[in-house]
């Protein structure tokens, strides 16, 4: 059995400018990425040039928990809590669309390119569906009595994974929105769902601090349960090449895993890697340079550089 390579990881840069906890991150075109905060600011950054200041793209009245980049029209959709979804034209740096939703928190927005739809998870347990290109509200579907915290799309199977604070993960048909499977093994709120890049697995995590891996082709049968963090897991993110999985937590740490085996490779925390000092809320892998970006309650973002074997 070959030895697992544990890539060295260094903190390449600290990105400052937000005035409150940073909750939202999403990748853009190339090495671009975007952050949103409790201060209502949405900022654009470049992972390839982390020495540059961020660009303020929008300032809204309420916290921003959800961002989603739409690559075709090059729009950035933001969940403006208690107001609805707004879309920024990134080329023109101006508001392109605004759609009112029920006056509750918006925790996640995902985009289906094949269906030309946005799906949003709301704090009252409702799933909102918007159609493009006009961002028209197509449907509001009440799925749970508690918040819908996280969404992920499997385009190949036409499925939407929805994680909720009622402990359940529901697998919906993207078109009919009928529930095909219900995954009930989590013991507390589900805060993150993520399909592996090859679509073979779904990973879930949340307040019970466990990572669970499900076999998509086997009717989402449970494969693994890994006790991954001390406290709540806020987010999971696969690297674009599918080799690594990153998790981040209320315990102030980021952990890097071998995606194939769920073997722990690195712990990025304050003591070992000059990590964040408070809860780490979200992760994104922008570009192709093996760089990971994290955001935190400490108002900052960090850019991490992984050094692979052929780069040493």
ABEGO torsion letter per residue (X at the ends): XBBBBBBBBBBABBBBGBABBBABBBBBBEABBBBBBAAGBBBBBBAABAABBBBBABBBABBBABBBBBAAAGBBBBBBBGAEBBBBBAAAGBBABBBBBBBBBBABBBBBAAAGBBBBBBAAGBBBBBBOAAGBBABBBBABABBBABBBBBAAAGBBBBBBAAGBBBBBBAAAGBBABBBAABABBBABBBBBAAGABBBBBEAAGBBBBBBAAAGGBBABBBBABABBBABBBBBAAGABBBBBBAAGBBBBBBAAAGBBABBBBAAAAGBBABBBABBBBBEAAGBBBBBBAAGBBBBBBBBBAAAX
